[in-house]
Amino acid sequence: MVICSKFVVKMTEKMKLLYAEDDDTSAIIYTEVFRKAGFEVSVARDGDEAWDMYQQGGWDVLLFDMDLPGKDGYELIRLIRER
């Protein structure tokens, strides 16, 4: 189930979420929240790892910390748009 504002949407199959977060506490907490909401979550710990994982394809949702080590979130967005 995905909660968006006032709407609740039931997902028939899990959406794949790529979550890039270098803060361990945030990564643990939000990964659990996303999984309980019905997402299949993969976590990258820095921008370079996120870029490598992104290139493997198959993602439905991308969520990036903007201040990552390596490639930051802004650079990741730029690279994705250039593809």
N, C-alpha and C positions, 0 to 999 in steps of 0.2 A: 504494500500500500504506500502511495506517495501522498504526502500532505503538502498542498500548495495553497497558501492563503486560506480561502474558505472552501476549497475543493478537495475532495478525497478521491483518488483514482486508484483502482485496483489493477495491479500489473499481473498479466497472465503468465509472463515469463520474466525472470530477473533481468533488469537492465544492467549492463556492464559500466561501472563507474571507475574512472582513473582519477585518483585523489593524490595530489602531490603536496606533501606537508613535511617540513623538517622538524617541527616541534613534536616530540614524542607524546606528550600529554594530549595535545590536540588530535594527533593522529589516532590514538587509542580511543578517545571519547567519540570523535566524529565517525570513525569507522564503525563503531558499534551502533551509533544512531542510524547511519545509512543502511547497515545490514538489517536492522530491525524494520526499516522502512521498505525492505524488499530488494535492495540493490546487491549485486555481486561486486564487491569492492576490492580493488588492487591499489596498494599504497606505494608511491615512489618517495624516497627520502630526500631527493635533491632534483634539480632541474635536468641534469644530464640523464639520470635514470628515468625520469618522466618522459623525456624525449625518446629514449630508446624504447620504452614501453608503448608510447603512442604510435610509433612507426610499425609496431606489430599489428596494429589495426583492431577493428572490432568493437570500439568503444561507443557507447551510447551517450555518455555524459563525461565531461572533463571538468575537474575542479582543481584549480591551482592556487597555492599560496603565491602571492606576488613577490615575496621577498625570499626566494629560495637560494641556496648556495648553487654554484654552477650557473646554469641558465636560469634566470628568474622568470616569473610568470609572464611578464611582458614579452620577453624574448620567445618564450614558448608559443604564445599567441601569434606573434609575428611569423615564426617559422611555420606554424600550422596554416596560417592564411596564405603563405607563399606557395604551399604545396598544391 
